[in-house]
Amino acid sequence: MTQAHAILWMDHLEARLASFSIGKADLVEVHSQSPNRNIHQKARSIGSGHAPDDHDFFDEIAAALVDAAEVLIVGPGNAKTAFETYIAERHVDLARRVVGVETVDHPTDHELLALARSSFKAIDQMGNTVSG
């Protein structure tokens, strides 16, 4: 991804990254390969019932975002904040380029790109770009 802006929609199983500049857009998908993807809590069992964060998945997402100048992270659950925390610790340069984290359900690719374009237009107008 060598575009100026990128939006990352993610949950614990998949990530969709849309990057764009004037006149061009790219979409990349990354899927978790974790064997712990379908853990559910059972009555009288020990543990939270939640799968641990998939650091390989997070690293793959970070690699896909390496060239994005600004990144907006969105998604329906807590994977987006877990990813934000992870990159703050392990991918500091990427973490500095995050311009926001928002809750978004399950948009289509077209809706995701439209959200990104409107969000970055507002960010650019406010002058909240990331300087590096």
C-alpha positions in Angstrom: 0.0 0.0 0.0 1.7 3.2 -1.1 -1.3 5.5 -0.9 -1.7 8.6 1.2 -4.6 7.4 3.3 -5.7 4.0 4.5 -8.7 2.8 6.4 -8.5 -0.5 8.3 -11.7 -2.4 9.1 -11.0 -5.3 11.4 -12.4 -7.9 13.7 -10.6 -10.8 15.3 -10.9 -13.0 12.1 -10.3 -10.7 9.2 -9.1 -7.3 8.2 -9.9 -5.2 5.1 -7.5 -2.4 4.2 -8.6 0.2 1.8 -5.9 2.7 0.7 -6.4 5.6 -1.6 -5.1 8.8 -3.2 -6.6 11.0 -5.8 -8.0 8.8 -8.6 -6.7 5.5 -7.2 -7.8 3.0 -4.6 -6.6 -0.4 -3.5 -8.2 -3.1 -1.2 -6.3 -5.8 0.6 -7.7 -8.6 2.8 -5.9 -10.3 5.6 -7.3 -13.3 7.5 -6.3 -14.7 10.9 -4.8 -18.2 10.8 -5.1 -18.6 14.6 -6.3 -22.1 15.7 -8.1 -20.3 18.6 -10.6 -18.4 16.4 -13.8 -20.1 17.7 -13.5 -20.2 21.5 -16.8 -19.8 23.4 -17.3 -19.7 27.1 -19.1 -22.7 28.6 -20.9 -22.8 32.0 -18.6 -23.6 35.0 -15.4 -23.4 32.9 -12.3 -21.5 33.8 -11.2 -18.6 31.6 -12.9 -15.8 29.7 -13.9 -17.8 26.7 -12.2 -15.2 24.5 -9.5 -16.1 22.0 -6.1 -14.4 22.7 -5.0 -11.7 20.4 -3.4 -13.1 17.2 -0.1 -11.3 17.1 0.9 -12.9 13.7 -2.4 -11.5 12.3 -1.6 -8.1 13.8 1.9 -8.2 12.3 0.5 -9.1 8.9 -1.8 -6.1 9.1 1.0 -3.8 10.2 3.1 -5.0 7.2 0.3 -4.2 4.8 0.0 -0.7 6.2 3.8 0.1 6.2 3.6 2.7 3.5 0.3 4.4 4.4 0.9 8.0 5.5 -2.3 8.1 7.6 -4.4 5.3 9.0 -8.0 5.2 10.3 -8.8 2.1 12.3 -12.5 0.9 12.4 -14.4 -2.2 13.3 -17.3 -3.6 15.3 -15.6 -5.0 18.4 -12.5 -4.7 20.6 -10.0 -6.1 18.0 -9.4 -2.5 16.7 -8.3 -1.3 20.2 -6.3 -4.4 20.8 -4.5 -3.8 17.5 -4.0 -0.1 18.4 -2.4 -1.2 21.7 -0.3 -3.8 20.0 1.2 -1.4 17.4 1.8 1.2 20.0 4.2 -1.4 21.7 5.6 -3.2 18.6 5.1 -0.9 15.5 5.6 2.6 16.9 6.1 4.2 13.6 2.8 2.9 12.4 1.1 3.9 15.6 2.2 7.5 15.1 0.3 7.5 11.8 -3.1 6.5 13.2 -5.5 9.4 13.0 -8.4 7.7 14.8 -10.2 4.6 16.0 -13.9 4.3 15.4 -16.7 1.8 15.9 -18.2 0.6 12.5 -20.3 -2.4 11.9 -19.7 -4.5 8.7 -19.6 -2.1 5.7 -19.3 -3.3 2.1 -16.1 -2.4 0.3 -17.8 0.5 -1.3 -19.1 1.8 2.0 -15.7 1.4 3.6 -14.0 3.5 0.9 -16.8 6.1 1.1 -16.3 6.3 4.9 -12.6 6.7 4.5 -12.9 9.4 1.9 -15.3 11.4 4.0 -13.3 10.9 7.2 -10.0 11.9 5.7 -11.6 14.9 4.0 -12.8 16.1 7.4 -9.4 15.3 9.0 -7.5 17.1 6.3 -9.8 20.2 6.6 -9.2 20.3 10.3 -5.5 20.1 9.8 -5.2 17.0 11.9 -2.7 15.2 9.6 0.0 13.1 11.1 3.5 14.5 10.9 6.3 12.2 11.0 
